[in-house]
Amino acid sequence: MNDSRNAVVLLSGGLDSATCLAIATDAGFNCFALSVSYGQRHNTELEAARQLAEQYGVAQHREIHINLDEIGGSSLTDRNIPVPEGEGDDVSPGIPNTYVPARNTLFLSLALGYAETVSAYDLFIGVNAVDYSGYPDCRPEFIQAFERLAMLATRAGAEKSGNFRIHTPLINMSKAEIIRQGLALDLDYSATISCYQADSQGRACGKCDSCRLRRKGFSDAGVSDPTRYQ
């Protein structure tokens, strides 16, 4: 693959987005990382994203701030709504209150705008339709619809100067498969954080759905979990 091909990678600092960055880098893309501060409960993931962007030597790392906490409707943006906790491997059934309304639609829209400014036609996002918490904006149907929208809503699409592609390399992988893929690419998962409610020291709670999916992934992959827990 031509090393000069630009790609925008949505980088939250979590396990999945870090794996996407490793995959895009390994595929020869010139990566532009985009992280979004959206009013979430903590900024630990953003700090992890900064470190990952530096480790991978991305062409550019942009942080965009939007205030989804002003909309609310999610335990990730409204501290009056408790984050679901549990024990074992089973996550909350249905669409949990950690779903942030329209988050991936907004994130992909920002990534699309960024892509137009850096002449990138490839966007990477770490959505997953296997080991996930029931979020509707992680489904293949959503990604396919957004890819069609990208061709209608941009100058590049209107002028037919390029075709946008939304890459979802993790979408059909289990968490264990994702971890094995990242390890094969020498990704250091201790640099990532996936917890919905990490503390000020960056330690994971170990009880939210994201923590339990992550811990089960390492267990199923047969490798040590490097996560720092509270």
N, CA, C and O of each residue as an XYZ file, in Angstrom:
920
protein
N       0.848     -1.189      0.000
C       0.000      0.000      0.000
C       0.886      1.243      0.000
O       1.932      1.260      0.649
N       0.481      2.257     -0.708
C       1.241      3.495     -0.792
C       1.241      4.214      0.553
O       0.179      4.512      1.098
N       2.428      4.493      1.089
C       2.539      5.124      2.396
C       1.958      6.528      2.420
O       1.700      7.074      3.492
N       1.750      7.115      1.252
C       1.262      8.495      1.217
C      -0.248      8.586      1.373
O      -0.780      9.694      1.436
N      -0.953      7.473      1.439
C      -2.400      7.515      1.604
C      -2.749      7.981      3.003
O      -2.320      7.393      3.996
N      -3.532      9.043      3.068
C      -3.919      9.600      4.359
C      -5.176      8.934      4.889
O      -6.056      8.541      4.124
N      -5.249      8.814      6.205
C      -6.443      8.272      6.850
C      -6.672      9.015      8.151
O      -5.725      9.384      8.846
N      -7.942      9.230      8.476
C      -8.307      9.793      9.764
C      -8.751      8.646     10.668
O      -9.621      7.856     10.301
N      -8.150      8.562     11.844
C      -8.467      7.512     12.805
C      -9.101      8.148     14.036
O      -8.482      8.982     14.696
N     -10.332      7.755     14.343
C     -10.969      8.223     15.577
C     -10.309      7.502     16.742
O     -10.389      6.279     16.856
N      -9.657      8.271     17.603
C      -8.832      7.710     18.670
C      -9.326      8.193     20.027
O      -9.100      9.340     20.412
N     -10.000      7.306     20.742
C     -10.536      7.680     22.054
C      -9.521      7.450     23.161
O      -9.591      8.076     24.218
N      -8.574      6.548     22.915
C      -7.644      6.140     23.966
C      -8.020      4.798     24.554
O      -7.313      4.268     25.412
N      -9.147      4.238     24.089
C      -9.584      2.932     24.555
C      -8.943      1.800     23.771
O      -8.202      2.019     22.814
N      -9.249      0.589     24.203
C      -8.667     -0.615     23.603
C      -8.970     -0.722     22.112
O      -8.072     -0.983     21.312
N     -10.219     -0.522     21.741
C     -10.627     -0.724     20.349
C     -10.025      0.326     19.415
O      -9.501     -0.011     18.354
N     -10.100      1.578     19.805
C      -9.587      2.630     18.919
C      -8.071      2.533     18.776
O      -7.529      2.824     17.710
N      -7.389      2.128     19.837
C      -5.942      1.946     19.760
C      -5.593      0.823     18.791
O      -4.622      0.922     18.041
N      -6.386     -0.244     18.808
C      -6.161     -1.347     17.873
C      -6.374     -0.879     16.447
O      -5.634     -1.269     15.544
N      -7.394     -0.035     16.236
C      -7.629      0.527     14.903
C      -6.422      1.332     14.427
O      -6.021      1.227     13.268
N      -5.847      2.130     15.314
C      -4.674      2.917     14.944
C      -3.514      2.001     14.573
O      -2.799      2.261     13.605
N      -3.327      0.936     15.338
C      -2.256     -0.016     15.032
C      -2.488     -0.685     13.678
O      -1.546     -0.880     12.909
N      -3.733     -1.031     13.389
C      -4.068     -1.683     12.120
C      -3.849     -0.725     10.949
O      -3.264     -1.099      9.932
N      -4.323      0.512     11.100
C      -4.178      1.506     10.028
C      -2.704      1.809      9.767
O      -2.286      1.936      8.616
N      -1.930      1.923     10.824
C      -0.501      2.187     10.682
C       0.187      1.031      9.980
O       0.995      1.236      9.074
N      -0.139     -0.198     10.406
C       0.463     -1.387      9.803
C       0.101     -1.516      8.334
O       0.880     -2.047      7.542
N      -1.094     -1.024      7.963
C      -1.542     -1.100      6.570
C      -0.877     -0.052      5.688
O      -1.097     -0.031      4.477
N      -0.070      0.813      6.282
C       0.669      1.789      5.497
C       0.015      3.137      5.351
O       0.474      3.961      4.560
N      -1.059      3.388      6.100
C      -1.704      4.692      6.022
C      -0.903      5.743      6.785
O      -0.255      5.447      7.790
N      -0.961      6.955      6.294
C      -0.424      8.116      6.989
C      -1.546      8.624      7.880
O      -2.493      9.242      7.394
N      -1.447      8.371      9.173
C      -2.600      8.532     10.060
C      -2.710      9.921     10.690
O      -1.737     10.472     11.205
N      -3.916     10.463     10.633
C      -4.293     11.692     11.314
C      -5.293     11.286     12.399
O      -6.401     10.843     12.097
N      -4.897     11.439     13.649
C      -5.744     10.993     14.756
C      -6.673     12.110     15.216
O      -6.284     13.275     15.286
N      -7.912     11.728     15.527
C      -8.901     12.690     16.009
C      -9.523     12.160     17.294
O     -10.095     11.070     17.319
N      -9.404     12.945     18.354
C     -10.014     12.605     19.637
C     -11.066     13.653     19.975
O     -10.923     14.825     19.627
N     -12.115     13.224     20.652
C     -13.219     14.135     20.954
C     -13.472     14.178     22.462
O     -13.737     13.154     23.092
N     -13.388     15.352     23.007
C     -13.812     15.598     24.382
C     -15.272     16.034     24.302
O     -15.573     17.122     23.811
N     -16.174     15.187     24.783
C     -17.596     15.462     24.555
C     -18.383     15.659     25.846
O     -19.611     15.566     25.851
N     -17.667     15.932     26.945
C     -18.356     16.116     28.223
C     -18.487     14.828     28.994
O     -19.340     14.707     29.873
N     -17.628     13.842     28.664
C     -17.668     12.559     29.361
C     -17.197     12.697     30.808
O     -16.650     13.728     31.200
N     -17.417     11.653     31.587
C     -17.169     11.699     33.026
C     -15.712     11.969     33.388
O     -15.436     12.576     34.423
N     -14.784     11.531     32.556
C     -13.368     11.708     32.889
C     -12.566     11.931     31.612
O     -13.023     11.624     30.512
N     -11.361     12.474     31.782
C     -10.494     12.750     30.642
C      -9.319     11.779     30.537
O      -8.370     12.023     29.793
N      -9.389     10.681     31.285
C      -8.291      9.721     31.297
C      -8.047      9.133     29.917
O      -6.902      8.957     29.499
N      -9.141      8.830     29.207
C      -8.987      8.280     27.857
C      -8.292      9.273     26.930
O      -7.476      8.880     26.097
N      -8.610     10.546     27.072
C      -7.991     11.554     26.210
C      -6.481     11.628     26.437
O      -5.715     11.795     25.488
N      -6.062     11.502     27.684
C      -4.632     11.489     27.983
C      -3.984     10.253     27.355
O      -2.877     10.326     26.821
N      -4.685      9.119     27.425
C      -4.173      7.899     26.787
C      -4.071      8.096     25.279
O      -3.112      7.640     24.656
N      -5.058      8.774     24.690
C      -5.042      9.028     23.244
C      -3.832      9.866     22.860
O      -3.195      9.615     21.836
N      -3.516     10.862     23.683
C      -2.345     11.702     23.402
C      -1.067     10.864     23.402
O      -0.211     11.020     22.532
N      -0.953      9.983     24.378
C       0.244      9.149     24.474
C       0.330      8.171     23.297
O       1.411      7.941     22.756
N      -0.801      7.603     22.909
C      -0.817      6.664     21.787
C      -0.460      7.371     20.482
O       0.296      6.844     19.665
N      -1.012      8.570     20.297
C      -0.711      9.338     19.081
C       0.784      9.627     18.992
O       1.374      9.580     17.913
N       1.383      9.926     20.136
C       2.826     10.197     20.151
C       3.620      8.931     19.872
O       4.591      8.952     19.116
N       3.202      7.821     20.491
C       3.898      6.552     20.293
C       3.893      6.131     18.829
O       4.888      5.618     18.316
N       2.772      6.353     18.167
C       2.640      5.912     16.780
C       3.112      6.953     15.774
O       3.099      6.709     14.567
N       3.523      8.101     16.267
C       4.060      9.116     15.368
C       3.081      9.545     14.296
O       3.442      9.653     13.124
N       1.835      9.790     14.696
C       0.817     10.184     13.720
C       1.197     11.508     13.072
O       1.934     12.308     13.647
N       0.686     11.723     11.876
C       0.981     12.960     11.150
C       0.461     14.174     11.903
O       1.064     15.247     11.868
N      -0.664     13.994     12.585
C      -1.270     15.087     13.342
C      -2.285     14.493     14.307
O      -2.950     13.507     13.989
N      -2.402     15.087     15.473
C      -3.415     14.649     16.440
C      -4.237     15.861     16.842
O      -3.725     16.804     17.445
N      -5.505     15.824     16.505
C      -6.412     16.920     16.833
C      -7.378     16.484     17.930
O      -7.852     15.348     17.941
N      -7.660     17.398     18.845
C      -8.701     17.189     19.848
C      -9.804     18.219     19.612
O      -9.537     19.414     19.486
N     -11.018     17.749     19.555
C     -12.167     18.629     19.352
C     -13.061     18.545     20.578
O     -13.270     17.467     21.134
N     -13.582     19.677     20.989
C     -14.424     19.732     22.185
C     -15.867     20.060     21.791
O     -16.140     21.071     21.144
N     -16.765     19.189     22.194
C     -18.197     19.436     22.027
C     -18.869     19.130     23.364
O     -18.377     18.304     24.132
N     -19.964     19.778     23.636
C     -20.584     19.669     24.960
C     -21.854     18.824     24.936
O     -22.964     19.343     25.052
N     -21.671     17.520     24.783
C     -22.835     16.645     24.802
C     -23.427     16.526     26.202
O     -24.546     16.042     26.367
N     -22.679     16.966     27.205
C     -23.232     16.971     28.557
C     -24.376     17.978     28.676
O     -25.192     17.887     29.594
N     -24.436     18.932     27.753
C     -25.545     19.889     27.771
C     -26.834     19.256     27.245
O     -27.935     19.737     27.512
N     -26.672     18.175     26.498
C     -27.836     17.421     26.023
C     -28.228     16.374     27.055
O     -29.409     16.188     27.346
N     -27.220     15.688     27.611
C     -27.487     14.665     28.622
C     -28.043     13.393     28.004
O     -27.754     13.067     26.853
N     -28.842     12.684     28.783
C     -29.473     11.468     28.299
C     -28.605     10.239     28.376
O     -28.997      9.179     27.886
N     -27.421     10.347     28.984
C     -26.507      9.215     29.089
C     -25.770      9.296     30.419
O     -25.463     10.385     30.904
N     -25.491      8.147     30.998
C     -24.730      8.142     32.247
C     -23.282      8.554     32.027
O     -22.571      8.837     32.991
N     -22.830      8.594     30.771
C     -21.464      9.022     30.497
C     -21.334     10.542     30.464
O     -20.234     11.079     30.591
N     -22.455     11.229     30.294
C     -22.410     12.698     30.218
C     -23.243     13.381     31.295
O     -23.189     14.603     31.433
N     -24.003     12.618     32.053
C     -24.855     13.180     33.106
C     -24.540     12.458     34.410
O     -24.876     11.285     34.572
N     -23.897     13.156     35.336
C     -23.475     12.522     36.584
C     -24.645     12.190     37.503
O     -24.459     11.533     38.527
N     -25.839     12.631     37.151
C     -27.015     12.267     37.935
C     -27.556     10.897     37.543
O     -28.429     10.349     38.215
N     -27.031     10.351     36.452
C     -27.437      9.017     35.996
C     -26.309      8.050     36.324
O     -25.212      8.201     35.785
N     -26.535      7.059     37.188
C     -25.447      6.154     37.564
C     -25.054      5.204     36.423
O     -25.903      4.725     35.671
N     -23.759      4.949     36.319
C     -23.256      3.971     35.347
C     -23.626      2.571     35.828
O     -23.382      2.241     36.989
N     -24.208      1.742     34.967
C     -24.554      0.378     35.389
C     -23.306     -0.401     35.795
O     -22.271     -0.334     35.132
N     -23.423     -1.132     36.884
C     -22.331     -1.972     37.348
C     -22.834     -3.387     37.532
O     -24.032     -3.613     37.699
N     -21.918     -4.339     37.501
C     -22.301     -5.723     37.677
C     -21.099     -6.570     37.997
O     -19.982     -6.074     38.144
N     -21.349     -7.864     38.103
C     -20.289     -8.829     38.356
C     -20.295     -9.864     37.246
O     -21.300    -10.038     36.556
N     -19.176    -10.547     37.073
C     -19.098    -11.596     36.068
C     -18.965    -11.035     34.666
O     -18.517     -9.906     34.469
N     -19.369    -11.862     33.674
C     -19.139    -11.531     32.274
C     -20.351    -10.936     31.572
O     -20.215    -10.323     30.513
N     -21.534    -11.110     32.152
C     -22.741    -10.663     31.467
C     -22.886     -9.140     31.579
O     -22.739     -8.567     32.658
N     -23.179     -8.492     30.428
C     -23.378     -7.048     30.429
C     -24.867     -6.739     30.440
O     -25.700     -7.629     30.268
N     -25.184     -5.492     30.640
C     -26.575     -5.071     30.728
C     -27.327     -5.405     29.448
O     -26.815     -5.150     28.358
N     -28.534     -5.972     29.548
C     -29.310     -6.298     28.349
C     -29.882     -5.046     27.701
O     -30.051     -4.015     28.352
N     -30.181     -5.152     26.391
C     -30.772     -4.024     25.682
C     -29.780     -2.895     25.486
O     -28.568     -3.096     25.571
N     -30.303     -1.709     25.224
C     -29.452     -0.534     25.047
C     -29.295      0.136     26.418
O     -30.257      0.695     26.943
N     -28.096      0.084     26.998
C     -27.906      0.612     28.345
C     -27.852      2.133     28.368
O     -27.769      2.779     27.324
N     -27.900      2.695     29.568
C     -27.898      4.157     29.666
C     -26.518      4.760     29.399
O     -26.363      5.981     29.449
N     -25.515      3.927     29.118
C     -24.206      4.446     28.713
C     -24.199      4.844     27.233
O     -23.242      5.451     26.753
N     -25.257      4.503     26.525
C     -25.387      4.960     25.135
C     -25.501      6.483     25.131
O     -26.349      7.057     25.813
N     -24.626      7.129     24.345
C     -24.651      8.586     24.209
C     -25.378      8.920     22.912
O     -24.895      8.562     21.837
N     -26.533      9.601     22.980
C     -27.326      9.864     21.784
C     -26.511     10.483     20.652
O     -25.888     11.533     20.808
N     -26.535      9.802     19.514
C     -25.939     10.287     18.257
C     -24.421     10.451     18.312
O     -23.854     11.135     17.461
N     -23.748      9.842     19.294
C     -22.313     10.080     19.453
C     -21.506      9.686     18.215
O     -20.714     10.484     17.715
N     -21.700      8.461     17.717
C     -20.888      8.047     16.570
C     -21.249      8.808     15.303
O     -20.407      8.988     14.423
N     -22.499      9.256     15.206
C     -22.882     10.103     14.069
C     -22.102     11.409     14.107
O     -21.594     11.871     13.086
N     -22.014     11.996     15.294
C     -21.254     13.241     15.450
C     -19.761     13.008     15.236
O     -19.097     13.793     14.559
N     -19.236     11.930     15.814
C     -17.803     11.654     15.695
C     -17.404     11.432     14.232
O     -16.391     11.959     13.771
N     -18.197     10.659     13.518
C     -17.876     10.405     12.109
C     -18.033     11.673     11.277
O     -17.291     11.880     10.316
N     -18.987     12.516     11.636
C     -19.146     13.782     10.920
C     -17.919     14.668     11.117
O     -17.439     15.288     10.169
N     -17.417     14.725     12.337
C     -16.205     15.501     12.612
C     -15.011     14.898     11.877
O     -14.192     15.624     11.312
N     -14.915     13.570     11.886
C     -13.818     12.901     11.190
C     -13.896     13.145      9.690
O     -12.871     13.291      9.025
N     -15.113     13.189      9.160
C     -15.300     13.440      7.732
C     -14.847     14.849      7.362
O     -14.182     15.050      6.346
N     -15.215     15.830      8.203
C     -14.769     17.197      7.960
C     -13.260     17.312      8.030
O     -12.643     17.981      7.201
N     -12.665     16.660      9.018
C     -11.215     16.649      9.167
C     -10.567     16.001      7.944
O      -9.557     16.484      7.433
N     -11.162     14.904      7.485
C     -10.620     14.181      6.329
C     -10.582     15.075      5.094
O      -9.623     15.035      4.323
N     -11.622     15.879      4.908
C     -11.632     16.771      3.742
C     -10.475     17.775      3.790
O      -9.939     18.152      2.748
N     -10.094     18.203      4.982
C      -9.041     19.216      5.085
C      -7.641     18.639      4.915
O      -6.699     19.381      4.636
N      -7.490     17.314      5.080
C      -6.157     16.705      4.958
C      -6.091     15.747      3.768
O      -5.181     14.924      3.673
N      -7.060     15.864      2.865
C      -7.096     15.038      1.650
C      -7.068     13.545      1.972
O      -6.320     12.775      1.370
N      -7.899     13.161      2.930
C      -8.030     11.751      3.294
C      -9.394     11.244      2.856
O     -10.407     11.928      3.005
N      -9.399     10.040      2.316
C     -10.667      9.419      1.916
C     -10.971      8.178      2.748
O     -12.004      7.535      2.559
N     -10.082      7.850      3.655
C     -10.239      6.663      4.494
C     -10.395      7.085      5.949
O      -9.574      7.833      6.480
N     -11.462      6.597      6.591
C     -11.737      6.887      7.987
C     -11.797      5.572      8.752
O     -12.410      4.610      8.290
N     -11.163      5.528      9.920
C     -11.172      4.325     10.756
C     -11.916      4.602     12.051
O     -11.700      5.625     12.701
N     -12.802      3.668     12.420
C     -13.529      3.780     13.678
C     -13.628      2.379     14.287
O     -13.845      1.398     13.575
N     -13.468      2.296     15.606
C     -13.403      0.999     16.265
C     -14.729      0.440     16.728
O     -14.804     -0.127     17.818
N     -15.780      0.581     15.934
C     -17.074      0.018     16.336
C     -17.020     -1.505     16.265
O     -16.252     -2.087     15.499
N     -17.860     -2.130     17.089
C     -17.880     -3.585     17.173
C     -19.308     -4.065     17.366
O     -20.028     -3.563     18.228
N     -19.714     -5.035     16.564
C     -21.088     -5.537     16.621
C     -21.178     -6.904     17.290
O     -22.230     -7.541     17.254
N     -20.085     -7.360     17.902
C     -20.065     -8.666     18.564
C     -20.020     -8.477     20.072
O     -21.031     -8.665     20.750
N     -18.859     -8.107     20.606
C     -18.727     -7.830     22.033
C     -18.963     -6.348     22.273
O     -18.008     -5.581     22.397
N     -20.200     -5.946     22.337
C     -20.514     -4.532     22.547
C     -21.742     -4.423     23.438
O     -22.350     -5.434     23.788
N     -22.102     -3.216     23.802
C     -23.163     -3.018     24.784
C     -24.524     -2.716     24.171
O     -25.369     -2.116     24.835
N     -24.758     -3.110     22.935
C     -26.063     -2.914     22.329
C     -26.275     -1.560     21.692
O     -27.418     -1.179     21.438
N     -25.209     -0.818     21.424
C     -25.351      0.515     20.848
C     -25.795      0.437     19.384
O     -25.179     -0.282     18.597
N     -26.850      1.160     19.008
C     -27.329      1.099     17.624
C     -26.342      1.678     16.619
O     -26.364      1.292     15.450
N     -25.467      2.606     17.052
C     -24.526      3.219     16.116
C     -23.200      2.459     16.024
O     -22.175      3.012     15.625
N     -23.245      1.177     16.403
C     -22.103      0.288     16.193
C     -22.432     -0.793     15.164
O     -21.621     -1.686     14.919
N     -23.608     -0.712     14.570
C     -24.051     -1.748     13.632
C     -23.542     -1.490     12.213
O     -23.347     -0.340     11.822
N     -23.327     -2.559     11.443
C     -22.889     -2.399     10.051
C     -23.834     -1.534      9.229
O     -23.385     -0.783      8.363
N     -25.151     -1.630      9.489
C     -26.116     -0.837      8.732
C     -25.876      0.662      8.892
O     -26.021      1.433      7.943
N     -25.509      1.058     10.098
C     -25.228      2.476     10.351
C     -23.983      2.917      9.576
O     -23.984      3.972      8.941
N     -22.943      2.120      9.630
C     -21.696      2.463      8.945
C     -21.932      2.572      7.433
O     -21.450      3.505      6.790
N     -22.667      1.628      6.880
C     -22.958      1.651      5.442
C     -23.750      2.901      5.068
O     -23.495      3.520      4.034
N     -24.712      3.268      5.915
C     -25.521      4.459      5.646
C     -24.666      5.715      5.717
O     -24.832      6.625      4.906
N     -23.749      5.771      6.685
C     -22.905      6.963      6.807
C     -21.936      7.061      5.631
O     -21.624      8.160      5.173
N     -21.470      5.938      5.150
C     -20.570      5.961      3.997
C     -21.284      6.545      2.779
O     -20.689      7.289      2.000
N     -22.557      6.205      2.623
C     -23.334      6.786      1.522
C     -23.532      8.278      1.740
O     -23.441      9.069      0.801
N     -23.804      8.657      2.985
C     -23.972     10.079      3.315
C     -22.709     10.863      2.995
O     -22.782     11.986      2.496
N     -21.554     10.276      3.280
C     -20.278     10.971      3.058
C     -20.108     11.367      1.600
O     -19.528     12.414      1.309
N     -20.594     10.564      0.696
C     -20.468     10.863     -0.723
C     -21.459     11.928     -1.169
O     -21.269     12.560     -2.208
N     -22.521     12.129     -0.386
C     -23.526     13.138     -0.733
C     -23.260     14.484     -0.075
O     -23.701     15.521     -0.569
N     -22.537     14.465      1.040
C     -22.435     15.670      1.869
C     -21.113     16.407      1.746
O     -20.879     17.368      2.478
N     -20.241     15.981      0.838
C     -18.904     16.566      0.765
C     -18.592     17.084     -0.636
O     -19.193     16.664     -1.625
N     -17.646     17.998     -0.690
C     -17.177     18.500     -1.989
C     -16.574     17.355     -2.811
O     -16.834     17.226     -4.007
N     -15.764     16.531     -2.143
C     -15.124     15.423     -2.855
C     -16.167     14.499     -3.476
O     -16.004     14.022     -4.599
N     -17.235     14.258     -2.731
C     -18.291     13.406     -3.259
C     -19.029     14.065     -4.408
O     -19.316     13.423     -5.419
N     -19.339     15.355     -4.253
C     -20.078     16.075     -5.296
C     -19.265     16.194     -6.577
O     -19.803     16.080     -7.679
N     -17.955     16.425     -6.422
C     -17.092     16.583     -7.592
C     -16.530     15.253     -8.083
O     -15.816     15.195     -9.084
N     -16.871     14.179     -7.352
C     -16.414     12.822     -7.696
C     -14.886     12.754     -7.818
O     -14.336     12.106     -8.708
N     -14.228     13.450     -6.885
C     -12.766     13.444     -6.892
C     -12.185     12.343     -6.010
O     -10.974     12.123     -6.004
N     -13.041     11.658     -5.272
C     -12.578     10.563     -4.430
C     -13.745      9.858     -3.782
O     -14.840     10.413     -3.691
N     -13.517      8.637     -3.330
C     -14.550      7.842     -2.684
C     -14.198      7.635     -1.213
O     -13.149      7.079     -0.889
N     -15.071      8.081     -0.340
C     -14.831      7.897      1.084
C     -15.149      6.458      1.489
O     -16.129      5.865      1.037
N     -14.297      5.921      2.349
C     -14.518      4.580      2.879
C     -14.391      4.623      4.392
O     -13.415      5.147      4.928
N     -15.385      4.068      5.079
C     -15.353      3.964      6.529
C     -14.834      2.571      6.873
O     -15.518      1.577      6.632
N     -13.638      2.497      7.431
C     -13.034      1.215      7.796
C     -13.466      0.827      9.209
O     -13.326      1.611     10.148
N     -13.987     -0.381      9.347
C     -14.391     -0.908     10.658
C     -13.746     -2.280     10.836
O     -14.445     -3.293     10.827
N     -12.432     -2.327     10.995
C     -11.741     -3.621     11.008
C     -12.110     -4.520     12.175
O     -11.827     -5.718     12.140
N     -12.736     -3.971     13.210
C     -13.051     -4.761     14.402
C     -14.504     -5.197     14.466
O     -14.900     -5.885     15.407
N     -15.292     -4.814     13.496
C     -16.750     -4.890     13.645
C     -17.267     -6.305     13.874
O     -18.273     -6.485     14.561
N     -16.597     -7.318     13.311
C     -17.057     -8.700     13.471
C     -16.130     -9.535     14.338
O     -16.182    -10.765     14.299
N     -15.280     -8.875     15.121
C     -14.319     -9.586     15.951
C     -14.765     -9.615     17.404
O     -15.358     -8.656     17.897
N     -14.477    -10.721     18.091
C     -14.710    -10.765     19.531
C     -13.645     -9.921     20.209
O     -12.638     -9.573     19.592
N     -13.862     -9.590     21.478
C     -12.870     -8.791     22.194
C     -11.533     -9.533     22.274
O     -10.471     -8.918     22.185
N     -11.593    -10.842     22.441
C     -10.360    -11.628     22.493
C      -9.625    -11.566     21.153
O      -8.400    -11.449     21.126
N     -10.355    -11.643     20.054
C      -9.730    -11.564     18.728
C      -9.104    -10.192     18.502
O      -8.031    -10.076     17.910
N      -9.786     -9.157     18.978
C      -9.246     -7.799     18.851
C      -7.920     -7.700     19.601
O      -6.942     -7.165     19.079
N      -7.895     -8.215     20.815
C      -6.684     -8.161     21.632
C      -5.550     -8.940     20.982
O      -4.410     -8.477     20.955
N      -5.858    -10.120     20.461
C      -4.806    -10.904     19.791
C      -4.267    -10.151     18.577
O      -3.065    -10.173     18.315
N      -5.153     -9.488     17.839
C      -4.725     -8.713     16.675
C      -3.790     -7.593     17.101
O      -2.741     -7.388     16.490
N      -4.168     -6.868     18.147
C      -3.329     -5.780     18.634
C      -1.975     -6.264     19.119
O      -0.951     -5.642     18.835
N      -1.963     -7.368     19.848
C      -0.701     -7.912     20.349
C       0.199     -8.360     19.210
O       1.421     -8.236     19.289
N      -0.410     -8.883     18.149
C       0.374     -9.289     16.983
C       1.038     -8.090     16.328
O       2.047     -8.231     15.638
N       0.466     -6.900     16.547
C       1.026     -5.666     15.999
C       1.843     -4.904     17.050
O       2.177     -3.734     16.866
N       2.156     -5.595     18.157
C       2.981     -5.028     19.232
C       2.329     -3.836     19.929
O       3.020     -2.936     20.406
N       1.004     -3.832     19.988
C       0.303     -2.773     20.705
C       0.401     -3.007     22.206
O       0.142     -4.110     22.686
N       0.771     -1.979     22.938
C       0.872     -2.050     24.391
C      -0.471     -1.635     24.995
O      -0.785     -0.447     25.074
N      -1.263     -2.631     25.420
C      -2.601     -2.325     25.919
C      -2.595     -1.665     27.298
O      -3.621     -1.157     27.751
N      -1.447     -1.672     27.960
C      -1.387     -0.973     29.246
C      -1.501      0.534     29.051
O      -1.777      1.268     29.999
N      -1.288      0.994     27.816
C      -1.398      2.431     27.511
C      -2.836      2.849     27.232
O      -3.101      4.030     27.010
N      -3.771      1.894     27.240
C      -5.169      2.200     26.923
C      -6.029      2.124     28.181
O      -5.668      1.477     29.164
N      -7.170      2.799     28.127
C      -8.144      2.738     29.223
C      -9.540      2.714     28.621
O      -9.854      3.518     27.744
N     -10.375      1.798     29.087
C     -11.711      1.647     28.508
C     -12.832      1.921     29.501
O     -14.004      1.890     29.127
N     -12.497      2.187     30.749
C     -13.499      2.308     31.806
C     -14.401      3.520     31.610
O     -13.949      4.588     31.196
N     -15.698      3.335     31.916
C     -16.656      4.431     31.833
C     -16.505      5.424     32.988
O     -16.952      6.567     32.893
N     -15.866      4.976     34.086
C     -15.792      5.838     35.270
C     -14.445      5.667     35.980
O     -14.386      5.403     37.181
N     -13.368      5.823     35.207
C     -12.023      5.736     35.788
C     -11.830      6.847     36.809
O     -12.459      7.901     36.725
N     -10.947      6.597     37.778
C     -10.710      7.618     38.796
C      -9.654      8.617     38.322
O      -9.153      8.522     37.202
N      -9.325      9.571     39.187
C      -8.408     10.651     38.801
C      -6.996     10.147     38.528
O      -6.197     10.852     37.912
N      -6.683      8.941     38.976
C      -5.377      8.354     38.739
C      -5.358      7.439     37.512
O      -4.353      6.789     37.226
N      -6.482      7.398     36.793
C      -6.555      6.583     35.591
C      -6.805      5.118     35.833
O      -6.578      4.292     34.949
N      -7.275      4.780     37.038
C      -7.542      3.381     37.351
C      -8.993      3.027     37.008
O      -9.913      3.801     37.273
N      -9.175      1.858     36.422
C     -10.497      1.404     35.989
C     -11.305      0.883     37.167
O     -10.755      0.387     38.151
N     -12.638      1.007     37.044
C     -13.507      0.583     38.144
C     -13.630     -0.929     38.233
O     -13.804     -1.476     39.322
N     -13.538     -1.622     37.073
C     -13.643     -3.077     37.063
C     -15.063     -3.602     37.128
O     -15.272     -4.815     37.108
N     -16.053     -2.705     37.206
C     -17.437     -3.138     37.382
C     -18.381     -2.723     36.243
O     -19.418     -3.355     36.043
N     -18.029     -1.671     35.499
C     -18.919     -1.236     34.410
C     -18.863     -2.235     33.250
O     -17.973     -3.084     33.196
N     -19.815     -2.127     32.330
C     -19.872     -3.064     31.202
C     -18.566     -3.065     30.405
O     -18.077     -4.120     30.002
N     -18.007     -1.875     30.185
C     -16.793     -1.768     29.385
C     -15.625     -2.492     30.053
O     -14.861     -3.195     29.391
N     -15.493     -2.316     31.359
C     -14.427     -2.999     32.104
C     -14.596     -4.510     32.051
O     -13.625     -5.247     31.877
N     -15.836     -4.965     32.203
C     -16.060     -6.412     32.240
C     -15.852     -7.043     30.874
O     -15.322     -8.150     30.781
N     -16.264     -6.352     29.805
C     -15.986     -6.853     28.458
C     -14.484     -6.904     28.203
O     -13.979     -7.860     27.614
N     -13.781     -5.882     28.643
C     -12.335     -5.818     28.454
C     -11.637     -6.946     29.226
O     -10.780     -7.642     28.681
N     -12.011     -7.118     30.493
C     -11.366     -8.146     31.311
C     -11.640     -9.542     30.750
O     -10.748    -10.391     30.716
N     -12.868     -9.772     30.314
C     -13.206    -11.068     29.712
C     -12.400    -11.288     28.432
O     -11.986    -12.410     28.140
N     -12.177    -10.201     27.662
C     -11.411    -10.317     26.430
C      -9.996    -10.813     26.679
O      -9.504    -11.692     25.972
N      -9.343    -10.244     27.689
C      -7.985    -10.688     28.008
C      -7.991    -12.130     28.505
O      -7.105    -12.916     28.168
N      -8.996    -12.468     29.309
C      -9.097    -13.837     29.811
C      -9.298    -14.826     28.663
O      -8.638    -15.863     28.604
N     -10.218    -14.493     27.749
C     -10.495    -15.385     26.621
C      -9.300    -15.478     25.669
O      -9.092    -16.501     25.018
N      -8.518    -14.396     25.598
C      -7.337    -14.395     24.733
C      -6.185    -15.161     25.370
O      -5.192    -15.463     24.709
N      -6.319    -15.474     26.653
C      -5.287    -16.227     27.344
C      -4.042    -15.416     27.651
O      -2.939    -15.958     27.729
N      -4.226    -14.101     27.827
C      -3.085    -13.238     28.133
C      -3.390    -12.415     29.387
O      -4.546    -12.228     29.766
N      -2.336    -11.940     30.008
C      -2.483    -11.167     31.232
C      -3.151     -9.821     30.953
O      -2.852     -9.163     29.957
N      -4.051     -9.424     31.840
C      -4.745     -8.140     31.725
C      -3.861     -7.053     32.344
O      -3.605     -7.086     33.548
N      -3.388     -6.088     31.539
C      -2.480     -5.062     32.072
C      -3.203     -3.864     32.683
O      -2.563     -2.897     33.097
N      -4.528     -3.925     32.740
C      -5.318     -2.800     33.229
C      -5.060     -2.527     34.708
O      -4.970     -3.459     35.507
N      -4.944     -1.266     35.068
C      -4.831     -0.875     36.468
C      -6.245     -0.650     37.018
O      -6.964      0.238     36.559
N      -6.630     -1.460     37.998
C      -7.963     -1.347     38.563
C      -7.925     -0.645     39.915
O      -6.911     -0.654     40.613
N      -9.044     -0.043     40.262
C      -9.169      0.642     41.551
C      -9.129     -0.384     42.685
O      -9.219     -0.014     43.856
